[in-house]
Amino acid sequence: MKLLNLGCGRSYHHEWINVNFQSTGQGVIPCNLNCGLPFSDSTFHVVYHSHLLEHFPKHYAPKFLKECFRILRTGGIIRVVIPDLERIVRLYLNLLEKAKNGDKKARQQYEWIVIEMLDQMVRDQSGGEMLNYWKQNPMPEEEFVIERCGSEVLNALAILRNPANTGIISESEQLNCQTPVRDAESIGQFRLSGEVHQWMYDRYSLSLLLENAGFKDIHPCSADESDIPNFNSYLLDIESDGAVRKPDSLFMEAKK
């Protein structure tokens, strides 16, 4: 069975063909995914990508999914994982109402959810306000942030709070994380680097994209639920202890 992981970053398995914008490990194929997919028609049984689609401009997403359709064999499965716009908006509205009514816990959670919703779309330097928030020790509503971000924030905290690391910032810096003035060229280069989110999707808009690309049997699923044989053994969407790697996600599968 031929399995393809696109935009794999550092989350990949050796039994898959792993492709990323830049190689992130042994066997990871570097490829500019903005220029189509360098594979023949009907090559793969499975195409998977996680937290990739939102990094493309909105106008390119339909073309990219049609490329995924092209390289899949008939009956093949696509699995798409993205930040779940619907869930984050519903949570934002819920916390907004509670915060307005004086709920102190909700006020702190509201501060985080606004950052989570907007920062990666508007930031003009790596890490943005999200990283500044994580640098706080203690971090306000830390359990809530970990519940939302999973291993991504846990790995960051392990680095930020390791006394052996020289990059740990002082308490005064934690309280005054000011963005330095930067020139337009450097901001533009960063905005084109691939870190920022270009668009967001919910279960309705993603279903439409997949349908328009030619896919059928489109359905949302959970992190540990898949029609891909032995999917959980690859530890792409779950950790070895069963925890969800990116809890803020929408998981969706479809067939060619």
Secondary structure, 3 states (H helix, E strand, C coil): CCEEEECCCCCCCCCCEEEECCCCCCCCEECCHHHCCCCCCCCEEEEEEECCHHHCCCCCHHHHHHHHHHHEEEEEEEEEEEEEHHHHHHHHHHHHHHHHCCCHHHHHHHHHHHHHHHHHHHCCCCCHHHHHHHCCCCCCCHHHHHHHHCHHHHHHHHHHCCCCCCCCCCHHHHCCCCCCCCCHHHHHHHHCCCCCCCCCECHHHHHHHHHHCCCEEEEEECCCCCCCCCHHHHCCCECCCCCECCCCEEEEEEEC
